[in-house]
């Protein structure tokens, strides 16, 4: 399965964090672009066992 690396915009990140009152960290990827970037990985993940997926989270 491919590794997911979101490519964001630092300026957008700052604005997104301010909008959410700095409660959450952001990468700076708007929803339409995030969907494009994650589509292949999500499709692949449907064919992988949950245990394997969870072992790869946050690595």
C-alpha positions as CSV (number, residue, x, y, z in Angstrom):
1,X,0.0,0.0,0.0
2,X,1.3,3.5,-0.9
3,X,2.4,5.8,1.9
4,X,0.2,8.9,2.4
5,X,1.9,12.2,2.5
6,X,-0.4,15.2,2.2
7,X,1.2,18.2,0.4
8,X,-0.2,21.4,1.8
9,X,0.2,25.1,1.7
10,X,1.9,26.7,4.8
11,X,0.0,30.0,4.3
12,X,-3.4,28.1,4.1
13,X,-2.4,26.1,7.2
14,X,-2.1,29.2,9.3
15,X,-5.5,30.5,8.2
16,X,-7.1,27.2,8.8
17,X,-5.7,26.9,12.3
18,X,-6.8,30.5,13.1
19,X,-10.3,29.7,11.8
20,X,-10.5,26.8,14.2
21,X,-9.0,28.9,17.0
22,X,-5.8,26.9,17.1
23,X,-7.6,23.8,18.5
24,X,-6.3,21.5,15.8
25,X,-3.2,21.3,13.7
26,X,-3.7,21.5,9.9
27,X,-1.5,20.6,6.9
28,X,-3.0,23.4,4.8
29,X,-4.8,21.2,2.2
30,X,-8.3,22.3,1.2
31,X,-10.9,19.5,1.0
32,X,-11.0,19.1,-2.8
33,X,-7.2,18.8,-3.0
34,X,-7.2,16.5,0.0
35,X,-9.7,14.2,-1.7
36,X,-7.5,14.0,-4.8
37,X,-4.4,13.3,-2.7
38,X,-6.0,10.5,-0.6
39,X,-8.2,8.8,-3.2
40,X,-5.6,6.1,-4.2
41,X,-4.6,5.2,-0.7
42,X,-8.2,5.0,0.5
43,X,-9.0,2.7,-2.5
44,X,-6.0,0.5,-1.6
45,X,-6.9,0.4,2.1
46,X,-10.2,-1.3,1.3
47,X,-8.3,-4.5,0.4
48,X,-6.1,-4.5,3.6
49,X,-7.1,-6.1,6.9
50,X,-7.9,-3.7,9.7
51,X,-5.1,-4.9,11.9
52,X,-2.5,-4.2,9.2
53,X,-4.0,-0.7,8.6
54,X,-3.9,0.2,12.2
55,X,-0.3,-1.0,12.5
56,X,0.6,1.7,9.9
57,X,-1.2,4.6,11.4
58,X,1.0,7.4,12.6
59,X,4.3,5.8,11.5
